[in-house]
Amino acid sequence: MIRARRHVAHGLIFTLAAGVTTASCVVGPKYVRPAEPVPAAYKEVSTDSSGVNWRPAQPRDNAVRERWWEVFNDSQLNALEEMLAIGNQNIAAAAANVQVARATLREAHSQYYPAVTASPTIMNSRVSTGFGQSIGNTFTTYALPVEASWEPDVWGRVRQAVSSTAFAAQAAVADLQSVRLAAHAELATEYCELRAQDALIAVLDSTVTAYQEALAITRDRFLAGLENDEAVAQAEAQLEIAQAQAASLHVLRAQYEHAIAVLVGEAPSTFAIAETTSAIDRPSVPVGLPSELLERRPDIASAERAVAQANAQIGVAQSAFFPLLSLTGTAGVESLSVSSWFTWPSRVWSVGPSAVQSIFDAGLRRATVQQFRASYDQAVANYRQTVLTSFQQVEDNLAAIRFLAQAITRQNAAIQSAQRSLDAAETRYTSGLDPYLNVIVAQTVLLNSRQAAVNYRSQELVASVQLIKALGGGWDVSRLPTPGSLAAGH
């Protein structure tokens, strides 16, 4: 009896598994990565001696590491970047989205296997007594059926759906890296801007000190009868303007500090960064070849996975033109008493295939295929646009670094000239040869020159950060997890 029940169960399993041998046809276009417009070299790469602190890199150069911000040699920046990796909420949200994508992939994988359900029931029934029967009209039925249903993936619909969700999960991982890269770059940018404000504050503080000394000299000359009150008023106004500018710089510095606090996941009210005038090192950035950019940018990887996902969706839509096959089997026991549940006469079973084919749908399936083909074309266009934009970003920042290096060199020379001019103006003023207005003009030129040098230096550092970001920040497409590891949750 037990052997007979096993025979029924094995027959059910064999019937369900027999459809596997037929699941060998995958409907849909084969995926081919779209061609990209890749230049042979970057236009803005130059070999002149203008002081540019970047260099062409050999293929697979690993100088840009994952912790790329360390090339700036700033311990405070390094500590903040570590805080950001833990506390940034945009990164946390993107990481959660990866878990959603992984769970969705596991859901898709479940379609490969039969669905098995058990529905034990106890049913009390009463039959009509209108037929002259006086006994046996009430009875209880005990049933324990187990049902298995399975849809053989004959046309590859499930495989295409799994591939689609796997590509989406890989895109989510690439998006997470894009969010990380953007957050780390934004923090480095805000930090460089904050340090630029510190440098500008230092410039204004030294300028205020110089203006106070100049005002004291002018007042002494006025008391000695060598100068009029107009010169004193001019010196006082110059000093007040400089002090006002110094105060206004603290507004922007506070805003940068607050922005950094939010980036690292801290409340601005409990977060502070001490002022410092220490300089940030200008890094050397390996540029590499344009073709390498396609492997190093996470946003390009995400866009390419979106194309693969759209291609798989075409196959899912095309599989709707073919019959939907399914195998269903039920086995169990049913009896009027629990004690006789496992007796041979109590056994029940059924097994059989079924097929569903849409005969008329008013063009629904054809329109669906057209929709996904159009979505594929859109994904290809988005991918190519992402590639072009990435090349633009690299070229933009290469140009910025190159020309800002030239601007810094010339601005430093201008500061030296402005200082000589101020020294001469002060000498001629104290000698009584020139009015104090000449000193004010020379002071203004020197202050503007020093402020411009700080701003150029800040722009150069920010361009270096943006160049590293444009180059992918040390990431590589080989770090994308495989569909299998994503489904396993690794």
C-alpha positions in Angstrom: 0.0 0.0 0.0 2.8 2.4 0.9 4.7 1.3 -2.2 1.6 2.1 -4.3 1.3 5.6 -2.8 5.0 6.2 -3.6 4.3 5.0 -7.1 1.6 7.7 -7.5 3.8 10.4 -6.0 6.8 9.5 -8.2 4.6 9.4 -11.2 3.3 12.9 -10.4 6.9 14.2 -10.0 8.0 12.5 -13.2 5.1 14.0 -15.1 5.9 17.5 -13.8 9.6 17.2 -14.5 9.2 15.8 -18.0 8.4 19.3 -19.3 11.9 20.4 -18.5 13.2 18.7 -21.6 10.9 20.8 -23.7 12.1 24.1 -22.2 14.8 24.8 -24.7 13.5 27.6 -26.8 14.1 31.2 -25.8 12.0 33.8 -27.6 13.4 37.3 -28.1 16.4 39.1 -29.7 19.9 38.2 -28.6 21.5 41.0 -26.6 24.4 42.9 -28.2 26.0 45.8 -26.3 25.3 49.0 -28.3 28.2 50.6 -30.2 29.5 53.8 -28.5 31.2 56.9 -30.1 34.6 56.5 -28.4 37.4 59.0 -29.4 41.0 57.8 -29.6 42.3 60.3 -27.1 41.2 63.3 -25.0 41.5 66.6 -26.8 42.4 68.5 -23.7 45.4 66.3 -22.8 48.5 68.4 -23.4 52.2 67.7 -23.0 53.2 71.3 -22.5 55.0 72.6 -19.4 52.3 74.9 -18.1 52.3 73.4 -14.6 49.3 71.2 -15.0 49.4 68.5 -12.4 47.8 65.6 -14.2 49.3 62.9 -16.4 48.2 60.4 -19.0 47.9 57.0 -17.6 48.8 53.6 -19.0 46.0 51.1 -19.6 44.6 49.6 -16.3 46.5 52.2 -14.3 45.4 51.8 -10.7 46.6 55.1 -9.3 43.1 56.3 -8.8 42.0 54.2 -5.9 38.6 53.6 -4.3 39.7 56.0 -1.5 40.6 58.6 -4.0 40.2 61.6 -1.7 43.4 60.6 0.1 45.4 62.0 -2.8 44.6 65.5 -1.3 46.7 64.6 1.8 44.2 66.2 4.2 43.5 64.2 7.4 40.3 66.2 8.1 38.9 65.4 4.7 39.8 61.8 5.1 37.9 61.6 8.4 34.9 63.3 7.0 34.8 61.0 4.0 34.8 58.0 6.4 31.9 59.6 8.3 30.0 60.1 5.0 30.4 56.4 4.1 28.6 55.5 7.3 26.1 58.3 7.8 25.0 59.6 4.4 21.3 59.0 3.9 21.4 59.1 0.1 23.8 56.2 0.2 21.6 54.3 2.7 18.6 54.8 0.4 20.5 53.5 -2.6 21.7 50.5 -0.6 18.2 49.7 0.4 17.1 49.9 -3.3 19.8 47.3 -4.1 18.2 45.0 -1.5 14.8 45.6 -3.1 16.2 44.6 -6.5 17.8 41.5 -5.0 14.5 40.4 -3.5 12.7 41.1 -6.8 15.3 38.8 -8.5 14.7 36.0 -6.0 10.9 36.4 -6.7 11.6 36.0 -10.4 13.7 32.9 -9.8 10.9 31.3 -7.9 9.0 31.0 -11.2 11.4 28.2 -12.3 9.9 25.8 -9.7 6.5 24.2 -9.0 4.2 25.8 -6.5 3.1 23.3 -3.9 0.1 23.9 -1.6 -1.6 21.8 1.0 -5.2 22.4 2.1 -6.4 20.1 4.9 -10.1 20.3 5.5 -12.7 18.9 7.9 -16.2 19.2 6.5 -19.4 18.4 8.4 -22.3 17.6 6.0 -26.0 16.7 6.2 -27.9 15.1 3.4 -31.6 15.6 2.8 -34.1 13.2 4.6 -36.8 13.7 2.0 -36.0 10.4 0.5 -37.4 8.3 3.4 -34.0 7.7 4.9 -33.8 8.0 8.7 -30.1 7.4 9.3 -26.8 8.3 7.7 -27.9 11.8 6.7 -25.1 13.5 8.7 -21.3 12.8 8.2 -17.8 14.3 8.5 -15.2 14.3 5.7 -11.5 14.5 6.5 -9.3 15.5 3.5 -5.6 16.2 3.1 -4.9 17.1 -0.5 -1.5 18.4 -1.7 -1.5 20.2 -5.0 1.5 21.0 -7.2 1.4 23.3 -10.3 4.1 24.2 -12.6 4.5 26.3 -15.8 7.3 24.8 -18.0 9.4 27.6 -19.4 9.0 26.3 -23.0 9.4 29.7 -24.7 11.8 31.2 -22.3 9.4 33.7 -20.8 10.6 33.0 -17.3 14.2 33.1 -18.3 13.8 36.4 -20.0 11.9 37.8 -17.0 14.7 36.6 -14.7 17.3 38.1 -16.9 15.4 41.4 -17.0 15.3 41.5 -13.2 18.9 40.4 -12.9 20.0 43.3 -15.2 17.9 45.7 -13.2 19.6 44.5 -10.0 23.0 45.0 -11.5 21.9 48.5 -12.6 20.8 49.1 -9.0 24.3 48.2 -7.7 25.9 50.5 -10.3 23.5 53.2 -9.2 24.5 52.7 -5.6 28.1 53.3 -6.7 27.1 56.4 -8.6 25.4 57.8 -5.5 28.5 57.0 -3.4 30.8 58.6 -5.9 28.6 61.7 -6.1 28.3 62.0 -2.4 32.1 61.6 -1.8 32.8 64.1 -4.6 30.2 66.6 -3.2 31.8 66.4 0.2 35.3 66.9 -1.2 34.0 69.9 -3.2 32.2 71.5 -0.2 35.4 70.9 1.9 37.6 72.6 -0.7 35.2 75.5 -0.9 35.2 75.8 2.9 38.9 75.8 3.0 38.9 78.5 0.3 36.7 80.6 2.7 39.3 80.1 5.4 42.0 81.3 3.1 39.9 84.3 2.1 39.2 85.1 5.7 43.0 84.9 6.4 43.6 87.3 3.5 41.0 89.8 4.8 42.3 89.5 8.4 45.9 90.4 7.2 44.4 93.1 5.0 42.5 94.6 8.0 45.7 94.6 10.0 47.5 96.4 7.2 44.7 98.9 6.8 44.7 99.6 10.6 48.4 100.3 10.4 47.8 102.6 7.4 45.0 104.4 9.3 47.3 104.9 12.3 50.0 106.5 10.0 47.4 108.8 8.4 46.0 109.9 11.7 49.5 110.7 13.0 50.2 112.7 9.9 46.9 114.5 10.4 47.8 115.4 14.0 51.2 116.6 12.8 49.5 118.9 10.3 50.9 116.9 7.3 47.6 115.5 6.2 44.0 116.7 6.0 40.9 115.0 7.4 39.9 113.8 3.9 42.7 111.3 3.9 41.8 110.1 7.4 38.2 109.5 6.3 39.4 107.6 3.2 41.6 105.4 5.4 38.7 104.8 7.8 36.3 103.9 5.0 38.9 101.5 3.4 39.2 99.8 6.8 35.5 99.5 7.4 34.9 98.0 3.9 37.6 95.4 4.5 36.1 94.5 7.9 32.6 94.2 6.4 34.0 91.8 3.7 35.7 89.7 6.3 32.4 89.4 8.3 30.5 88.4 5.1 32.9 85.6 4.4 31.8 83.8 7.6 28.2 83.5 6.2 29.3 81.4 3.3 31.7 79.4 5.4 28.9 78.5 7.8 26.7 77.4 5.0 29.5 75.1 3.7 29.9 73.7 7.2 26.2 73.0 7.5 26.1 71.3 4.0 29.0 69.0 5.1 27.2 68.1 8.3 24.2 66.9 6.3 26.4 65.0 3.9 28.0 63.0 6.8 24.7 62.4 8.5 25.1 64.9 11.4 22.9 67.7 12.6 24.4 71.1 11.7 23.7 72.4 15.2 26.2 69.9 16.7 28.8 69.8 14.0 31.8 72.1 13.5 35.0 72.2 11.5 37.8 74.4 12.9 39.3 77.1 10.8 42.7 76.5 9.3 45.0 78.0 6.7 46.8 74.8 5.9 46.9 74.2 2.1 45.4 71.2 0.4 47.7 69.4 -1.9 47.0 69.6 -5.6 46.7 66.0 -6.7 48.2 64.2 -9.7 45.3 62.5 -11.6 45.9 59.7 -14.1 43.6 60.3 -17.0 43.8 57.0 -19.0 42.3 56.4 -22.4 38.7 57.3 -23.4 37.9 53.6 -24.0 38.7 52.8 -20.4 36.1 55.3 -19.3 33.3 52.9 -20.4 34.6 50.4 -17.8 35.1 52.8 -15.0 32.0 54.9 -14.8 29.2 53.4 -12.8 26.5 55.5 -14.5 27.6 54.1 -17.9 27.4 50.6 -16.4 23.9 51.3 -15.1 22.8 52.7 -18.5 24.2 49.6 -20.3 22.4 47.3 -17.9 19.2 49.2 -18.6 19.6 48.4 -22.3 20.1 44.7 -21.5 17.0 44.8 -19.3 14.9 46.5 -22.1 16.2 43.8 -24.6 15.0 41.0 -22.3 11.6 42.6 -21.9 11.1 42.3 -25.6 11.6 38.6 -25.3 9.0 38.5 -22.5 6.5 40.3 -24.6 7.1 38.1 -27.7 6.6 34.9 -25.6 2.9 36.0 -25.2 2.4 34.9 -28.9 2.9 31.2 -27.8 0.7 29.0 -25.7 0.9 29.1 -22.0 1.5 25.5 -20.8 1.1 24.3 -17.3 1.1 21.0 -15.4 -1.1 20.5 -12.4 -1.2 17.5 -10.0 -3.0 16.7 -6.9 -2.5 13.8 -4.4 -3.8 13.1 -1.0 -6.2 11.3 1.2 -9.9 11.7 2.0 -11.9 9.7 4.4 -15.0 9.7 6.7 -12.7 9.1 9.7 -9.2 10.1 10.7 -8.3 6.5 11.5 -8.8 5.4 8.0 -6.9 8.4 6.4 -3.9 6.4 5.4 -5.7 3.3 4.1 -5.4 2.4 0.4 -9.1 3.2 -0.4 -8.7 6.7 1.0 -6.2 7.8 -1.6 -7.1 10.5 -4.2 -5.0 11.9 -7.0 -5.2 13.7 -10.3 -2.6 15.0 -12.8 -2.6 16.5 -16.2 -1.4 19.3 -18.5 -3.2 22.3 -19.8 -2.6 24.9 -22.4 -3.9 28.4 -22.9 -3.6 30.3 -26.2 -4.9 33.7 -26.9 -6.9 33.7 -30.1 -7.9 37.3 -30.4 -6.7 40.3 -28.4 -7.3 43.2 -30.8 -3.5 43.7 -31.4 -2.6 43.8 -27.6 0.4 41.5 -27.9 1.7 43.2 -31.0 1.4 46.6 -29.4 3.1 45.4 -26.3 6.1 44.2 -28.3 6.3 47.5 -30.1 6.2 49.3 -26.8 9.2 47.3 -25.5 11.1 47.8 -28.7 10.6 51.5 -28.4 11.7 51.3 -24.8 14.8 49.5 -25.9 15.6 52.2 -28.5 15.1 54.8 -25.7 17.5 52.9 -23.4 20.1 52.8 -26.2 19.8 56.5 -26.8 20.1 57.2 -23.0 23.2 55.0 -22.9 24.9 56.7 -25.7 24.0 60.1 -24.2 25.5 59.0 -20.9 28.7 58.0 -22.7 28.9 61.4 -24.5 28.2 63.3 -21.4 31.0 61.4 -19.5 33.5 62.4 -22.2 32.4 66.0 -22.0 32.8 66.0 -18.2 36.4 64.7 -18.5 37.2 67.2 -21.2 35.7 70.1 -19.3 37.7 69.4 -16.2 40.9 68.7 -18.1 40.5 72.1 -19.7 39.6 73.7 -16.4 42.8 72.3 -14.7 45.0 73.3 -17.6 43.8 76.9 -17.9 43.5 77.5 -14.1 47.1 76.4 -13.7 48.1 79.2 -16.2 45.8 81.6 -14.4 47.3 80.8 -11.0 50.8 81.4 -12.3 49.9 84.8 -13.8 47.9 85.8 -10.7 50.8 85.0 -8.4 52.9 87.3 -10.6 50.2 89.9 -10.4 50.3 89.8 -6.6 54.0 90.5 -6.6 53.5 93.4 -8.9 50.6 94.8 -6.8 52.7 94.5 -3.6 55.6 96.5 -5.3 53.1 99.1 -6.4 51.6 99.4 -2.9 55.1 99.7 -1.3 55.9 102.5 -3.8 52.6 104.2 -3.2 53.1 104.1 0.6 56.6 105.5 0.3 55.5 108.3 -2.0 52.6 109.1 0.4 54.7 109.2 3.5 57.2 111.4 1.6 54.4 113.8 0.8 54.7 113.3 -2.9 51.3 111.6 -3.6 47.8 111.8 -2.0 46.5 109.0 0.1 44.1 108.1 -2.7 47.0 106.4 -4.6 47.6 104.2 -1.5 43.9 103.2 -1.5 44.0 102.3 -5.2 47.2 100.2 -4.7 45.7 98.5 -1.6 42.5 97.6 -3.5 44.5 96.1 -6.4 46.6 94.0 -4.0 43.5 92.7 -2.1 41.7 91.9 -5.3 44.7 90.0 -6.6 45.1 88.0 -3.5 41.4 87.1 -3.4 41.5 86.1 -7.1 44.5 83.8 -6.4 42.6 82.0 -3.6 39.5 81.6 -5.9 41.6 80.2 -8.8 43.3 77.8 -6.4 39.9 76.7 -5.1 38.5 76.3 -8.6 41.5 74.1 -9.5 41.0 71.8 -6.5 37.3 71.5 -7.3 38.1 70.7 -10.9 40.5 68.0 -9.7 37.7 66.5 -7.6 35.3 66.7 -10.5 37.9 65.1 -12.9 38.3 62.2 -10.5 34.5 61.8 -10.3 34.3 62.0 -14.1 36.9 59.2 -14.4 34.8 57.0 -12.2 36.6 57.4 -8.8 38.6 54.2 -9.1 35.6 52.0 -9.7 35.6 49.2 -12.4 32.8 47.4 -14.1 34.3 44.1 -13.1 33.1 44.8 -9.5 29.4 44.4 -10.6 28.1 41.2 -8.9 26.9 38.4 -11.1 23.2 37.6 -11.4 23.8 34.4 -9.4 25.4 36.2 -6.5 22.7 38.8 -6.5 20.0 36.2 -6.3 21.9 34.5 -3.5 22.0 37.8 -1.6 25.8 38.0 -1.5 
